[in-house]
Amino acid sequence: MNKLLKDQSKERWEYSPALESTDHIQLKEKYDLFINGEFCPSESEKYFETINPANEKVIAQVAYASNKDVIRAVSSAKNSYNKYWSKLKPSERGKYIFRIARLIADRAREFAVIETIDGGKPIRESKQVDVPLAAAHFFYYAGWSDKLQFAFHGKTHNPLGVAGQIIPWNFPLLMAAWKIAPALAAGNTVVLKPAETTPLTAMKLAEVIQEADLPPGTVNIIPGDGETGKNLVQNPEINKIAFTGSTEIGKFIQSSLAGSSVKYTLELGGKAANIIFRDAPIDQSVEGIVNSIFFNQGHVCCAGSRLFIQEGIEGEIIDKLKYRMESLILGDPLDKNTDIGAINSKAQLERIDHYVRIGQEEGGKIFQSSCSIPDKGYWFPPTLFTEVSQSHKIVQKEIFGPVLAIQTFRTPKEVINKANNTPYGLSGGIWTDKGSKIFKISKEIQAGVVWANTFNKFDPSSPFGGYKESGIGREGGLQGLLPYVSLD
Amino acid sequence: MPIVSNKFNQRVDQIGSSERVKRLFSRSIKKESKFKALHLILSMIDLTTLEGKDSPGKVRQMCYKAAHLHDDFPNLPCVAAVCVYPNLVKVAKDALVGTGIKIASVATGFPSGMATTKEKIIEVRKVVKEGADEVDMVISRGEFLRGNLDFVSEEISAVKEACGGAHLKVILETGELESLDNIREASFLAMESGADFIKTSTGKIAPAAEPTAVLTMLEAIRDYFNKTGKRVGMKPAGGISTAKQGIQYLVMVRETLGHHWLTPDLFRFGASSLANDVLMQIVKQSKGIYQSPYYFSVD
């Protein structure tokens, strides 16, 4: 039993607020569509509000792209493809992409603050993860632009044309970078639709692209909702679709593109197994659990939402995890000490609430950290469930929130069987001090990435993608170029 | 005597530990919380001089400083203790009369520990008799590294017994143990053999208080407390010279062991020049500007 959990010291040393300054950021009240190198109003003349999920205040109005706008954007991308981008020397393409990378790095703080205001994630994460990784992706793929013959040795590669790209709200700028960078490097032009709740960093990226002086229409950014995305997917001039989001929408895209020549990549949901063996380094495993499920409020497709602990150490791990959860600071995402920010949207909060209620109704034993919840905004405390099994809904469904389901296991065979007992297969984690065990288990887990003694580590040079219903195709690394070329 | 340390999981992942340190050290401590932390740090300092050239004069000057950190500034705490070589304990004792500041003496063939157990016991008895409230012993690293854990354990127990009422701090000399696995094992060995405090280093070997070593020891203290209910103290020593480092370690203690450990009874800094940097920060916090270092006495 963790005696520290009961510790009620009278003398306490609390951290004072340490807010990131916001006076350096430049935000407009209204953002228009970015088509053909210019900001222009929507044909529909419709605008929608984007709000700060931490206080529910409106940050800006953003133009809504109707089908007419989609058609405009796609034809401008096609025009740029035919007239400029596919005609450019590869090394010149690379220069443009390097320029985007540098501009993002230059404005890292501004991007980080806007990402945090618009999406609710802690400033610590947007500063340390989202923005630097986004810049790193552009840097990485810029380097490939004039070296593609080495990526596809012995084959002739050709760009596809116009890529329609639809990205989610959990890592808005980073996902834009994952999509745009390889597409441009391989010689394609782009129409990108950011998520409805988090369009702002994409619009700032549009400003960067304008400043980088890319040929007009090479990258078009058109905010909107599901309908906009649907129009983009079904546009006949599109040559390639790249989508990151829910498995449900992924299935829709797959069926609507069936029989067409449009190439597609889908990066979908997950319900990853994070496996702790008895011979694991305990304190580092506990930290790994925190990083696997509470990073970005659990809004991570590759989150380790199913924890498997080998019997014998479950008591120690769970006690330590609870203690660690109590030290996580939930609150203002702009505070540099915040660990858990706001839930991205009201709809997402309702979804998390819904599943947690089901978990309790099913008889799971719940523990939540006792942090206080702000009055305004959307919040959910770090939560874990014990006494659940593979038959419980909260073990089966992707919750996409800070909710961990814990099961125990006895043997490697049993845990591999259970880890793979899911329609998903995006990621996994193993914790053990024994190297041979890492190789054996990671080979048998059906998932695109398996981390050993760490979790949620990303690098532009490393491919990422799913098995089974977690997706098709890879993003990142050499493999991430393949979906953007045709090979002869 | 049975070695109980294998009751505890011994594995530490070095990369995971460094990442945890990085995250702890990135906490942003401002305003009120910084002010409070700076005062806390002063009260936790073992003001130290451990040089071959130490003399009674030097120790007397340092003792005065220990009790009068910065008289221009009201309501400052004094340091927790002064830490000196055995032959200077008497000098310190006389110099600190009436101050409430404790006297810590290194002992047991400091810093190498290359003496017989018998000699070590004699030295410990002597410093306690001459007025040391706390004894900072070194473990026999050679014996530990060749797997002779029984020897190390028995030696610590014997020293503990010789300490009588004095508090025992056990220096692991983490820079010589090298791996975090070793540091964790040595921590348990020391705690189970009677240590009141565990301490990182002598300050004579680089690296001294290395952050992952400190974190590993704090985690061992936590596990030991959870198993036994006994609160063991922690003292990082060597290389901690800035207020910023001091605050980072307070964050580490707070988030690993809780508020309860944030007291000089359970946490100390072994340092010679930390106090002045902390004093400068305290003055800056209240006056808004940095004062010249000439205003802070060097003793």
Chai-1 contact restraints between the chains, C-beta under 6 A:
chainA,res_idxA,chainB,res_idxB,connection_type,confidence,min_distance_angstrom,max_distance_angstrom,comment,restraint_id
A,N2,B,N226,contact,1.0,0.0,6.0,A-B,restraint_1
A,K3,B,N226,contact,1.0,0.0,6.0,A-B,restraint_2
A,L4,B,G258,contact,1.0,0.0,6.0,A-B,restraint_3
A,D7,B,G258,contact,1.0,0.0,6.0,A-B,restraint_4
A,D7,B,H260,contact,1.0,0.0,6.0,A-B,restraint_5
A,S9,B,H259,contact,1.0,0.0,6.0,A-B,restraint_6
A,S9,B,H260,contact,1.0,0.0,6.0,A-B,restraint_7
A,R12,B,H259,contact,1.0,0.0,6.0,A-B,restraint_8
A,W13,B,K36,contact,1.0,0.0,6.0,A-B,restraint_9
A,W13,B,L262,contact,1.0,0.0,6.0,A-B,restraint_10
A,Y15,B,S33,contact,1.0,0.0,6.0,A-B,restraint_11
A,S16,B,K30,contact,1.0,0.0,6.0,A-B,restraint_12
A,S16,B,K31,contact,1.0,0.0,6.0,A-B,restraint_13
A,S16,B,E32,contact,1.0,0.0,6.0,A-B,restraint_14
A,S16,B,S33,contact,1.0,0.0,6.0,A-B,restraint_15
A,A18,B,S28,contact,1.0,0.0,6.0,A-B,restraint_16
A,A18,B,K30,contact,1.0,0.0,6.0,A-B,restraint_17
A,P281,B,R11,contact,1.0,0.0,6.0,A-B,restraint_18
A,P281,B,V12,contact,1.0,0.0,6.0,A-B,restraint_19
A,P281,B,D13,contact,1.0,0.0,6.0,A-B,restraint_20
A,I282,B,N9,contact,1.0,0.0,6.0,A-B,restraint_21
A,D283,B,E219,contact,1.0,0.0,6.0,A-B,restraint_22
A,Q284,B,D13,contact,1.0,0.0,6.0,A-B,restraint_23
A,Q284,B,G16,contact,1.0,0.0,6.0,A-B,restraint_24
A,E287,B,R20,contact,1.0,0.0,6.0,A-B,restraint_25
A,S327,B,E255,contact,1.0,0.0,6.0,A-B,restraint_26
A,K336,B,S28,contact,1.0,0.0,6.0,A-B,restraint_27
A,N337,B,R27,contact,1.0,0.0,6.0,A-B,restraint_28
A,N337,B,S28,contact,1.0,0.0,6.0,A-B,restraint_29
A,D433,B,R11,contact,1.0,0.0,6.0,A-B,restraint_30
A,N453,B,D13,contact,1.0,0.0,6.0,A-B,restraint_31
